[in-house]
Amino acid sequence: MNPTTPWLIAADAVLLVHVLFVLFVVGGLVSIYAGRVFGWSWVHGRIWRLAHLAAIGVVVVQSWL
């Protein structure tokens, strides 16, 4: 096993987490608007909204730093 392999795996894991986070924030906003139009009840749930708001808050705080 090459000594750099663990670092490459870690880099891929960080990239995957970032991509999933961006998809959650952007896709969450789209799904909230679509849920209002199509009448999806799950997008009005408190846990969903708080999780999405917290994710947006993380982005805002990181942009301030």
Accessible surface in RSA format (square Angstrom, percent):
REM  Atomic radii and reference values for relative SASA: ProtOr
REM  Chains: A
REM  Algorithm: Lee & Richards
REM  Probe-radius: 1.40
REM  Slices: 20
REM RES _ NUM      All-atoms   Total-Side   Main-Chain    Non-polar    All polar
REM                ABS   REL    ABS   REL    ABS   REL    ABS   REL    ABS   REL
RES MET A   1   188.29  97.5 101.91  67.4  86.38 205.7  82.82  70.4 105.47 139.7
RES ASN A   2    88.19  60.8  75.95  73.4  12.24  29.5  25.95  62.5  62.23  60.2
RES PRO A   3   112.28  81.8  92.55  84.4  19.73  71.7 103.50  85.5   8.79  54.6
RES THR A   4    71.97  51.2  71.93  72.9   0.05   0.1  65.07  87.4   6.91  10.4
RES THR A   5    37.50  26.7  37.50  38.0   0.00   0.0  26.70  35.9  10.80  16.3
RES PRO A   6    69.78  50.9  62.03  56.5   7.75  28.2  65.53  54.1   4.25  26.4
RES TRP A   7   192.74  77.3 188.57  91.3   4.17   9.8 160.66  85.7  32.08  52.0
RES LEU A   8   111.02  61.8 110.43  79.0   0.59   1.5 110.59  77.7   0.42   1.1
RES ILE A   9   104.51  59.5 102.81  76.6   1.70   4.1 103.77  74.7   0.74   2.0
RES ALA A  10    46.08  42.4  39.49  60.9   6.59  15.0  45.73  64.4   0.36   0.9
RES ALA A  11    57.98  53.3  44.79  69.1  13.20  30.0  52.45  73.9   5.53  14.6
RES ASP A  12    94.73  66.4  90.12  89.7   4.61  10.9  26.76  63.0  67.96  67.8
RES ALA A  13    50.58  46.5  44.96  69.4   5.62  12.8  49.89  70.3   0.68   1.8
RES VAL A  14    85.13  56.0  83.23  75.3   1.90   4.6  85.03  73.9   0.11   0.3
RES LEU A  15   112.49  62.6 109.57  78.4   2.92   7.3 112.28  78.9   0.21   0.6
RES LEU A  16   105.19  58.6 103.42  74.0   1.77   4.4 105.05  73.8   0.13   0.4
RES VAL A  17    96.60  63.6  94.66  85.7   1.94   4.7  95.75  83.2   0.85   2.3
RES HIS A  18   110.68  60.5 109.22  75.9   1.46   3.7  76.87  79.2  33.81  39.3
RES VAL A  19    69.89  46.0  67.02  60.7   2.87   6.9  69.60  60.5   0.29   0.8
RES LEU A  20    99.91  55.6  95.08  68.0   4.83  12.1  95.24  66.9   4.66  12.6
RES PHE A  21    68.43  34.2  63.64  39.4   4.78  12.5  67.73  41.1   0.70   2.0
RES VAL A  22    85.80  56.5  84.33  76.3   1.47   3.5  85.80  74.5   0.00   0.0
RES LEU A  23   110.01  61.3 104.81  75.0   5.19  13.1 105.18  73.9   4.83  13.0
RES PHE A  24    65.71  32.9  57.62  35.7   8.09  21.1  65.22  39.5   0.49   1.4
RES VAL A  25    27.28  18.0  27.09  24.5   0.20   0.5  27.09  23.5   0.20   0.5
RES VAL A  26    87.67  57.7  85.45  77.4   2.22   5.4  87.56  76.1   0.12   0.3
RES GLY A  27    34.40  42.4   0.00   N/A  34.40  42.4  29.64  81.3   4.76  10.7
RES GLY A  28     2.16   2.7   0.00   N/A   2.16   2.7   0.57   1.6   1.59   3.6
RES LEU A  29    82.71  46.1  82.71  59.2   0.00   0.0  82.71  58.1   0.00   0.0
RES VAL A  30    92.80  61.1  90.55  82.0   2.25   5.4  92.31  80.2   0.49   1.3
RES SER A  31    18.36  15.5  16.20  21.6   2.16   5.0  18.22  38.8   0.14   0.2
RES ILE A  32    22.92  13.0  22.74  16.9   0.18   0.4  22.74  16.4   0.18   0.5
RES TYR A  33   140.04  65.4 138.55  78.8   1.48   3.9  97.31  73.1  42.73  52.7
RES ALA A  34    22.65  20.8  16.90  26.1   5.75  13.1  22.05  31.1   0.59   1.6
RES GLY A  35     0.00   0.0   0.00   N/A   0.00   0.0   0.00   0.0   0.00   0.0
RES ARG A  36   176.12  73.9 156.20  79.6  19.91  47.4  47.37  64.7 128.75  78.0
RES VAL A  37   118.97  78.3  86.66  78.5  32.31  77.9  92.93  80.7  26.04  70.6
RES PHE A  38   138.81  69.4 108.35  67.1  30.46  79.2 114.38  69.3  24.43  69.9
RES GLY A  39    60.71  74.9   0.00   N/A  60.71  74.9  33.37  91.6  27.34  61.2
RES TRP A  40    96.17  38.6  91.82  44.4   4.35  10.2  76.21  40.6  19.96  32.4
RES SER A  41    94.46  79.8  79.87 106.6  14.59  33.6  48.90 104.1  45.56  63.8
RES TRP A  42   136.28  54.7 122.13  59.1  14.15  33.2 117.86  62.8  18.42  29.9
RES VAL A  43     0.00   0.0   0.00   0.0   0.00   0.0   0.00   0.0   0.00   0.0
RES HIS A  44    90.01  49.2  65.63  45.6  24.38  62.4  46.01  47.4  44.00  51.2
RES GLY A  45    30.92  38.1   0.00   N/A  30.92  38.1  30.77  84.4   0.14   0.3
RES ARG A  46   188.71  79.2 175.73  89.6  12.99  30.9  59.89  81.9 128.82  78.1
RES ILE A  47   149.14  84.9 146.11 108.9   3.02   7.3 147.50 106.2   1.64   4.4
RES TRP A  48    59.57  23.9  54.49  26.4   5.07  11.9  57.72  30.8   1.84   3.0
RES ARG A  49    95.29  40.0  92.02  46.9   3.27   7.8  32.75  44.8  62.54  37.9
RES LEU A  50   102.77  57.2  98.64  70.6   4.13  10.4  99.03  69.5   3.74  10.1
RES ALA A  51    45.74  42.1  33.70  52.0  12.04  27.4  41.83  58.9   3.90  10.3
RES HIS A  52     7.78   4.3   7.78   5.4   0.00   0.0   1.49   1.5   6.28   7.3
RES LEU A  53   116.06  64.6 113.51  81.2   2.56   6.4 114.36  80.3   1.71   4.6
RES ALA A  54    62.15  57.1  48.53  74.9  13.62  31.0  59.53  83.8   2.62   6.9
RES ALA A  55     7.53   6.9   4.01   6.2   3.52   8.0   6.95   9.8   0.57   1.5
RES ILE A  56    59.15  33.7  59.15  44.1   0.00   0.0  59.15  42.6   0.00   0.0
RES GLY A  57    29.70  36.6   0.00   N/A  29.70  36.6  29.49  80.9   0.21   0.5
RES VAL A  58    70.15  46.2  65.52  59.3   4.63  11.2  69.36  60.3   0.79   2.1
RES VAL A  59    67.49  44.4  66.47  60.2   1.02   2.5  66.65  57.9   0.84   2.3
RES VAL A  60    57.78  38.0  56.76  51.4   1.02   2.4  57.78  50.2   0.00   0.0
RES VAL A  61    78.02  51.3  78.02  70.6   0.00   0.0  78.02  67.8   0.00   0.0
RES GLN A  62   119.59  66.9 105.19  76.9  14.41  34.3  31.37  66.8  88.22  66.9
RES SER A  63    84.78  71.6  46.80  62.5  37.98  87.5  47.85 101.9  36.93  51.7
RES TRP A  64   195.72  78.5 161.25  78.1  34.47  80.9 141.61  75.5  54.11  87.8
RES LEU A  65   173.26  96.5 113.19  81.0  60.07 151.0 138.62  97.4  34.64  93.2
END  Absolute sums over single chains surface
CHAIN  1 A     5479.3       4753.3        726.0       4312.1       1167.2
END  Absolute sums over all chains
TOTAL          5479.3       4753.3        726.0       4312.1       1167.2
